[in-house]
Amino acid sequence: MLKIKILGVPFDLGQERRGVDMGPFAVRAAGLNHALKSLGHHVEDAGNIHVRLPEEQHFGDRHAKYLKEIAETSQEVAHRIYQTLEGGYFPVSLGGDHSVAIGTQAGISKFYRDRDQAVGCLWIDAHADMNTPESSPSGNVHGMPFAATLGHGPEALTQIFGFAPKMRPDKCVLIGVRDLDARERRIVRDSGVHVFTMREIDEQGMRAVAEKAIALASEGTAGFVVSFDMDAVDPDEAPGVGTPARGGITFREAHLAMEMIADSRKMLAFELVEINPIIDVMNKTAILGVGLAASALGKKIL
C-alpha cells in the first residue's frame, strides 16, 4: 500500500471560464480521501496552496495571459511536489485548470533527475496542450502546459529548477486527443511525442492503446506520471469541464486504462484537472474523477 499525499491547486488563471478553481473542493466532496483510504492506502491531505484571483491583477501579455502569476504558482507547486516525493509519499495533484501540470511535472522530473533517472508521462486529454504564446489563438496558458514540460514556451514556465525539458518527448504519450488548433497539429506532429488519437482508440481498442502507451512511457524510465484532464472523457459522462469535445473516451474505456495503469505498478504520481462544478450536473464529473483515481490506485472489480 502507498503513502499518498493530496495537494489541491485551485487554479483558474490559465483559462477564461470561471469555476474550475473549485475542482479540488468538488473532488474532495465526491469522496476522494475515503475512496483511497478504503483501498488500504495511508492518505494525508495537504490542503490547497494559495492561488491569486484573476480579479486581483491584470492579465498582462495577451499571448500568455497571467504568465507571471502562473509561473509563481507553478514554482510553488513544483517545490511542494518535490518535497512530497522526498518525504516518501505518492503525490496526487488536484486542479484547477491544466496549467497546474507545469509545476507538477517539474517537481517530479527534478526529483528523479537528482537520482539520475528519467520519467515518462501519460497525458490523457481531448487537447494536446502544446501551444506556445506564438501559436495560441487565445493566449490561455492551460493550452500550453505540455509544451512547457517538453521545453517549449516562456522560460518562466520551462526553466523551473533551471533545466529543460522536464521530460523527453519519446517517453511521453498523448491519449484521447481529438480537438486541436490548426497550428497545433503541426506542433504535435513534430514534437516527437507518441500520440493515440480517438481514431486509434476506436480502431485498436483501449486495451491495445493503453498497453502500448504504458510500455512506451516505462521503457528506460523510473515510471510515469499520469496527467488526466477530465475533458478526455466524453461530455455525456463528464459534463463539468470547461472545454468539452464530443466523441471522447467512454466510462469503461477510462476505467480500463486506469486499471491497466494500476496493474503496471509504474505510476509515480497522479494528477486530475479541469473539473468545473459550476457547469457540472450533481457533481457527476468529480464523482467519475474519484472513481478513476481509485482505479488507477488499485481498485478492482473483484
C-alpha positions in Angstrom: 0.0 0.0 0.0 1.1 3.6 -0.6 1.6 6.7 1.5 -0.4 9.2 -0.5 -0.3 13.0 -0.1 -3.1 15.1 -1.8 -2.3 18.6 -2.9 -5.1 20.9 -4.2 -4.2 23.7 -6.6 -7.4 25.8 -7.1 -6.1 27.4 -10.2 -8.2 29.1 -12.9 -5.7 31.7 -14.3 -4.9 29.6 -17.3 -8.3 29.8 -18.9 -11.3 32.1 -19.1 -14.3 30.0 -17.8 -14.6 30.6 -14.1 -15.3 27.8 -11.6 -12.5 25.3 -12.3 -10.7 26.7 -9.3 -13.4 24.8 -7.2 -12.3 21.5 -8.8 -10.3 20.3 -5.7 -13.2 21.0 -3.4 -15.6 19.1 -5.7 -13.3 16.1 -5.8 -12.9 16.0 -2.1 -16.7 16.4 -1.7 -17.1 13.4 -4.0 -15.1 11.3 -1.5 -11.6 11.1 -2.8 -9.9 10.7 0.6 -12.3 8.0 1.7 -12.0 6.1 -1.6 -8.3 5.9 -1.4 -8.2 5.0 2.3 -10.7 2.2 1.6 -8.1 0.7 -0.7 -5.7 0.4 2.3 -3.6 3.4 1.4 -2.3 5.8 4.1 -3.7 9.2 2.9 -2.7 12.7 4.1 -4.4 15.8 2.7 -2.0 18.8 2.4 -4.9 21.1 1.6 -4.8 23.7 -1.1 -2.0 26.1 -2.0 -2.9 29.8 -2.2 -3.6 31.0 -5.8 -4.3 34.6 -6.7 -7.7 35.5 -8.1 -7.8 36.9 -11.7 -9.7 39.9 -10.3 -6.6 40.8 -8.3 -4.3 41.7 -11.3 -4.2 42.5 -15.0 -3.8 39.5 -17.3 -0.7 41.1 -18.9 0.5 39.9 -22.3 -2.5 38.7 -24.3 -0.4 36.0 -25.9 0.2 34.4 -22.5 -2.3 35.7 -20.0 -1.4 35.8 -16.3 2.1 34.4 -17.1 3.8 35.9 -14.1 1.2 34.6 -11.7 1.1 31.2 -13.3 4.9 30.9 -13.2 4.9 31.8 -9.5 2.3 29.3 -8.7 4.0 26.6 -10.8 7.2 27.2 -8.8 5.4 26.6 -5.6 3.6 23.5 -6.9 6.9 22.2 -8.2 8.6 22.6 -4.8 5.7 21.1 -2.9 5.6 18.0 -5.2 9.4 17.6 -4.9 9.0 17.7 -1.1 6.2 15.2 -1.2 8.3 12.7 -3.1 11.3 13.4 -0.8 9.1 12.5 2.2 8.3 9.1 0.7 4.8 10.0 -0.4 3.0 9.3 -3.7 1.7 12.7 -5.0 -2.0 13.2 -6.0 -2.4 16.7 -7.5 -5.9 18.2 -7.9 -6.6 21.1 -10.3 -7.7 23.6 -11.2 -7.0 24.1 -14.9 -4.3 22.1 -16.7 -1.7 24.8 -16.1 -1.2 23.0 -12.8 0.7 20.4 -14.7 3.6 22.7 -15.3 4.5 22.6 -11.6 3.5 19.0 -11.0 5.7 17.7 -13.9 8.6 19.9 -12.9 8.7 18.7 -9.3 8.5 15.0 -10.3 11.1 15.4 -13.1 13.5 17.2 -10.7 13.2 14.5 -8.0 14.1 11.7 -10.4 16.7 13.7 -12.3 18.5 14.2 -9.0 18.7 10.4 -8.8 19.8 10.0 -12.4 16.5 8.6 -13.6 14.2 9.7 -16.4 10.4 10.0 -16.1 7.7 9.2 -18.6 4.2 10.7 -18.9 0.8 9.7 -19.9 -1.1 12.8 -20.9 -4.8 11.9 -21.2 -6.7 14.8 -22.8 -9.0 15.8 -25.6 -6.5 18.5 -26.4 -2.7 18.4 -26.9 -1.9 21.4 -24.7 1.2 22.0 -26.9 0.6 25.6 -27.9 3.1 28.4 -27.2 2.4 32.1 -26.9 3.3 32.3 -30.6 0.8 29.7 -31.8 -2.0 30.0 -29.3 -5.2 31.6 -30.7 -6.4 32.5 -27.2 -3.3 33.2 -25.1 -4.7 30.9 -22.4 -1.9 29.1 -20.7 -4.0 26.0 -20.0 -3.3 25.2 -23.6 0.4 25.3 -23.1 1.5 23.0 -20.2 2.5 20.0 -22.2 4.7 22.3 -24.4 6.3 23.7 -21.3 7.0 20.2 -20.0 8.7 19.5 -23.3 10.8 22.7 -23.0 8.8 24.9 -25.4 7.4 28.3 -24.4 8.3 31.1 -22.0 11.4 30.5 -19.8 9.3 31.4 -16.8 7.5 28.1 -17.4 10.1 25.9 -19.0 13.1 26.7 -16.7 11.7 25.9 -13.3 14.6 24.3 -11.3 16.9 25.6 -14.1 16.6 22.9 -16.7 14.5 21.9 -19.7 12.9 19.8 -21.0 11.4 18.2 -17.9 10.6 15.1 -19.9 11.8 13.6 -23.1 9.1 13.6 -25.8 9.9 9.9 -26.8 8.9 9.0 -23.2 5.6 10.9 -23.3 2.3 9.6 -24.7 -0.8 11.7 -25.5 -4.0 9.7 -25.3 -7.6 10.6 -26.4 -6.8 13.8 -28.3 -9.5 14.9 -30.8 -9.7 18.7 -30.7 -6.6 20.5 -32.0 -5.9 24.1 -33.0 -4.9 24.4 -36.7 -1.3 25.4 -35.9 -1.1 22.9 -33.1 -1.5 20.0 -35.4 1.9 20.6 -36.9 3.4 21.2 -33.4 2.1 17.8 -32.3 3.3 16.0 -35.4 6.8 17.5 -35.0 7.0 17.1 -31.2 8.3 13.5 -31.0 5.5 12.6 -28.6 3.7 9.3 -29.1 0.1 10.1 -30.0 -3.0 8.0 -29.8 -6.0 9.9 -31.1 -9.6 8.9 -30.6 -9.3 7.2 -34.0 -6.6 4.9 -32.8 -8.7 4.1 -29.7 -11.7 3.4 -32.0 -9.7 1.2 -34.3 -7.5 -0.6 -31.9 -9.5 -0.5 -28.7 -8.4 1.0 -25.4 -6.7 -2.3 -24.2 -4.2 -2.2 -27.0 -3.7 1.6 -26.8 -3.1 1.5 -23.0 -0.8 -1.5 -23.3 1.4 0.3 -25.9 1.3 3.6 -24.0 2.4 2.1 -20.7 5.2 0.3 -22.5 6.4 3.5 -24.3 6.3 5.6 -21.1 8.0 2.9 -19.0 10.9 2.0 -21.2 14.1 3.3 -19.8 12.4 5.3 -17.1 11.7 5.1 -13.4 8.0 5.1 -14.3 5.5 7.6 -15.5 3.2 10.4 -14.3 -0.5 10.3 -15.3 -2.0 13.7 -16.1 -5.7 13.2 -16.5 -7.8 16.0 -18.0 -11.4 15.2 -17.4 -12.4 16.5 -20.8 -10.7 13.4 -22.3 -13.9 11.6 -21.3 -17.0 12.1 -23.4 -19.1 15.0 -22.1 -22.1 12.7 -21.7 -20.1 11.1 -18.8 -18.1 14.2 -17.8 -20.2 17.4 -18.4 -18.4 19.5 -15.9 -15.4 20.6 -18.0 -14.6 24.0 -19.5 -13.7 22.8 -23.0 -15.9 19.7 -23.8 -15.4 17.9 -27.1 -17.9 15.2 -28.3 -16.7 11.7 -29.1 -14.4 11.1 -26.2 -13.3 8.2 -24.1 -16.2 6.2 -22.6 -16.7 5.5 -18.9 -15.5 1.9 -19.2 -12.6 2.8 -21.5 -11.4 5.3 -19.0 -11.6 2.8 -16.1 -9.9 0.1 -18.2 -6.9 2.4 -18.9 -6.7 3.3 -15.1 -6.9 -0.4 -14.1 -4.1 -1.3 -16.5 -2.0 1.5 -15.2 -2.5 0.2 -11.7 -1.6 -3.3 -12.8 1.7 -2.0 -14.4 2.9 -0.6 -11.0 4.8 2.0 -12.9 2.8 5.1 -12.0 4.8 7.7 -10.0 2.2 10.4 -9.5 -1.4 11.1 -10.5 -2.9 14.4 -11.5 -6.6 15.2 -12.0 -7.6 18.5 -13.6 -10.2 20.6 -15.4 -13.3 19.7 -13.2 -15.7 22.7 -13.1 -18.5 22.1 -10.6 -20.4 25.3 -11.7 -21.2 23.7 -15.0 -21.4 20.1 -13.7 -24.5 18.0 -13.1 -24.9 17.0 -9.5 -21.0 16.7 -9.2 -21.1 13.9 -11.8 -17.7 14.7 -13.2 -16.0 14.9 -9.9 -17.5 11.6 -8.8 -16.2 10.0 -12.0 -12.8 11.5 -11.3 -12.7 9.9 -7.9 -13.6 6.6 -9.4 -10.8 6.9 -12.0 -8.3 7.9 -9.3 -9.3 4.8 -7.3 -9.0 2.5 -10.3 -5.5 4.0 -11.0 -4.5 3.3 -7.4 -5.6 -0.3 -7.2 -9.4 -0.6 -7.0 -10.6 -3.8 -8.7 -14.0 -5.2 -9.6 -13.1 -8.5 -7.9 
